[in-house]
């Protein structure tokens, strides 16, 4: 699970360049579900995921990278809700 973010851009940075697309949202959600499944193998809680657009990195062959923070005070539900609100604000309808 140790992956470098060199050469990748944060989701927040990418939305400054253009709107969030349907394909981007689907890719993020699919990768998020895969990461949550993999976290179980390492006995990590999904509540440790940072779903802030500044800490989701996209680009390169490795796809989407999520950061974890063991002392995260938000649960996965609250974090995902905030991410969904970001998608609503930044999506090109």
Secondary structure as GFF3:
##gff-version 3
##sequence-region A 1 93
A	DSSP	beta_strand	9	10	.	.	.	ID=ss1
A	DSSP	alpha_helix	11	17	.	.	.	ID=ss2
A	DSSP	alpha_helix	22	41	.	.	.	ID=ss3
A	DSSP	three_ten_helix	46	48	.	.	.	ID=ss4
A	DSSP	beta_strand	49	50	.	.	.	ID=ss5
A	DSSP	three_ten_helix	53	55	.	.	.	ID=ss6
A	DSSP	beta_strand	56	58	.	.	.	ID=ss7
A	DSSP	beta_strand	64	68	.	.	.	ID=ss8
A	DSSP	alpha_helix	76	90	.	.	.	ID=ss9
###
